[in-house]
Every structure is written in C-alpha cells, then in structure tokens.
Amino acid sequence: MRDWWYGVMWLLGILLLSGCQSFLSRLADESVSAVNTLPMPLATHEFSFDPFRDDVIGSIQVVTARHEDTLSDIARRFNLGYEEIVNANPDVDPWLPGAGTRIIIPTQFILPDAPREGIVINLAAMRLFYFPKAEDGKLQKVITHPVGIGRVQWKTPEGATRITVKDENPVWRPTSSIHREYAKNGNPLPAAVPPGPDNPMGTHVLRLAWPAYAIHGTNKPPSIGLRGSFGCIRMYPEDIIGLFNEVAIGTPVRVVNQPRMVGWRGSQLYIQVYPVLEDDQRNHDKLFVKSMRKTRSALKGQINARPHQTLNENLLNEVTYNPRSTAVPVTKTELSLQRYLEQALHVQNTLPFNATWAEDFNKNFTTAEIQESGQVQ
C-alpha cells in the first residue's frame, strides 16, 4: 500500500514539475517576444536636414539595460561618449545600471553655431560634426560622432584650421613636452611608438595645420567622451576609419566651445545644455541670452509659426541649470523635462541600423583604466 502511495506521489511530482517548467518556459518566451516587438533603434550618427529651416537632428531614444551592461557599453553601442550618456542618466550607476533599468539615449543634437561645411567640433559637447558638400537640390547631410578632447592642462585649441595629412597605421612621435610629462611620472617614452595595439593614435590619423594636433583613433575606446588627451581629438576606432575615408586633404576644420546651444526644428525652439568645461571662465548666462536673441531674430526664426512661439520658462530654467546633454523643445507650454523624456521612443537595446561598430569587445576596461586613459596621447 505504501509503495503504491509513493508511486502516485512520484507521478504527481513529475507532472507538476513538467507543468512548472512549461509555465516558466512560456514566461521566458513571452518576455523575449515582448522585447522583440520593440522597434529597432533609430539612426545615431548619419542624418539629412534642411539647412535653411532646421538646426536639430536625430531623436531621443530609451532602452532597457541588460544585466551585463555598463553605461560605457551602451554609449559605444549607440555612438555616444561617456559624459553624454552619464549626463543624460544622472540617477543611474554608470558601472552597475542593473537589468531592467531605463536608459535615456540622447541621440538628438543641436548643430553647433558655425559654418556647416567640413568638420565642426564642439568641445563642450565632445562631439564632431562632418558636413559633406551638399548636392544641388538635395538635403544637407551630416555625420556626427563623439570625441575625446584635451585635458585641462593640455587644452584642445579653438579656431579654424584644416586637414593637411592623412596617415594610416601611423607612428606616434611624442613631442618634447609629452616626453617630459611621462618622465615626470616615472614612465619614460621611446622616441617613437610603431603602429600596433600599443599606439595611442590608433590606426588612422587626420593631421591638422596646427602643429602637434590631429584627429585620430585610440587604443582606449572608453576614453571617448572624456578629457583625456594631450590636446588631440580622439575618436572610436570604428568612427575614425569612416571619417578618414570620407574627408579629403584641405577639408576645413573649425573647433568651437558651445555648452548652451539653441536651434529650430519644425515649429519648436530647442536648447541643449552640456556642463561647462572646468577651465571655461566665460559668462554663459550673458552668452546664452545673446544666442537666444540671435536665433529668434534670424531669418530662420521667422518661418511659419516660429515668431509666435513663447518660451516655457520653467522648462528653460530646468534644462539650463541641470545640464542633461539632451536637446529639449522649450516652446511647448506645460511640458516638463521628465514628461518629455517619458515620451521618448522605447527601442531594442541592440546596435542601430548602419552602426559603425560591430560590438566586438576585445577587452573589458575597469573604472581605473578608463580614468588612467588620460595618461596617453
């Protein structure tokens, strides 16, 4: 009798376990199905726009973090720099966002206030914009990528220059001042560093008319979006290859420093605010008032309903004094920053269409290594 009872209980246990496994499997399938129903990410680096009407490109997006993600991982996936994604997500731990955490992807940009030709680099945004020559009757194209810039003691210069030389597989020959810096830290450099994985200039270099300055790749990708170089402009390895192939010798390069930008899209006026660089002592309140007045009174500001738009002062102040590196329309009444971000398109946490990166992690960098990246060119 007892054996019969145990047999029945064993059979019931098998059936229950089978049912539980089926239930758990169904939940997993439903979860995967829910993720797959999300749209693919929108473009993050290549856009077309009407230069006579608009100043804003791209769209804000939202993804859900995976358990293995860091913000640095997500930034590279979506062609963003480190500071950009951290500023957009101030309440998220950069190193342990946590599975299921909602991450703002600030892939909407106001174009710098500069001639839209050649290469324009905004130091405050740590972002490069390349404007290929527009064809007659077609929209203007722009390609944008995050960059790393010079440290406080080794500022990247501002002003106008041009590309003078294109080098593939370069040899790095540190300047005498860089040799002194390394020697002071007890880490003397050789006279030249040959091409290869130890070359801090990466695989491709666009040399500028400014002596000792260049736009180049890097052997430390997590340093993009940080102040870590000796004044040069760093790019992700995959981004410098595309730019290198696109631009010609003689292409104009203009470097600006614009932490508060204003621009039009449709009927709305947008602002985008980045933290002011530590060594920038200008009065940005006065500069912003001047920029706002210029943008609203220009011919572009007289199109259709634009002259009649009123500013949402609460939102304007919120965005201005809490820099989120995110473009926000400030002529929408009753809109708050939180509400605007909640309206962002939720997309799959995967490489966008036409992404420059193949998502090949050769090495997982630690926090200390990323901070140390400021010790190389």
Secondary structure as GFF3:
##gff-version 3
##sequence-region A 1 377
A	DSSP	alpha_helix	2	36	.	.	.	ID=ss1
A	DSSP	beta_strand	46	49	.	.	.	ID=ss2
A	DSSP	beta_strand	56	58	.	.	.	ID=ss3
A	DSSP	beta_strand	61	64	.	.	.	ID=ss4
A	DSSP	alpha_helix	71	77	.	.	.	ID=ss5
A	DSSP	alpha_helix	82	88	.	.	.	ID=ss6
A	DSSP	beta_strand	102	105	.	.	.	ID=ss7
A	DSSP	beta_strand	108	110	.	.	.	ID=ss8
A	DSSP	beta_strand	118	122	.	.	.	ID=ss9
A	DSSP	beta_strand	127	131	.	.	.	ID=ss10
A	DSSP	beta_strand	140	146	.	.	.	ID=ss11
A	DSSP	beta_strand	149	150	.	.	.	ID=ss12
A	DSSP	three_ten_helix	152	154	.	.	.	ID=ss13
A	DSSP	beta_strand	159	168	.	.	.	ID=ss14
A	DSSP	alpha_helix	176	184	.	.	.	ID=ss15
A	DSSP	beta_strand	204	208	.	.	.	ID=ss16
A	DSSP	beta_strand	214	216	.	.	.	ID=ss17
A	DSSP	three_ten_helix	221	223	.	.	.	ID=ss18
A	DSSP	beta_strand	227	229	.	.	.	ID=ss19
A	DSSP	beta_strand	233	234	.	.	.	ID=ss20
A	DSSP	alpha_helix	237	246	.	.	.	ID=ss21
A	DSSP	beta_strand	252	256	.	.	.	ID=ss22
A	DSSP	beta_strand	260	265	.	.	.	ID=ss23
A	DSSP	beta_strand	268	273	.	.	.	ID=ss24
A	DSSP	alpha_helix	284	297	.	.	.	ID=ss25
A	DSSP	three_ten_helix	299	302	.	.	.	ID=ss26
A	DSSP	three_ten_helix	306	308	.	.	.	ID=ss27
A	DSSP	alpha_helix	313	321	.	.	.	ID=ss28
A	DSSP	beta_strand	328	329	.	.	.	ID=ss29
A	DSSP	alpha_helix	337	342	.	.	.	ID=ss30
A	DSSP	beta_strand	345	346	.	.	.	ID=ss31
A	DSSP	alpha_helix	367	372	.	.	.	ID=ss32
A	DSSP	three_ten_helix	373	375	.	.	.	ID=ss33
###
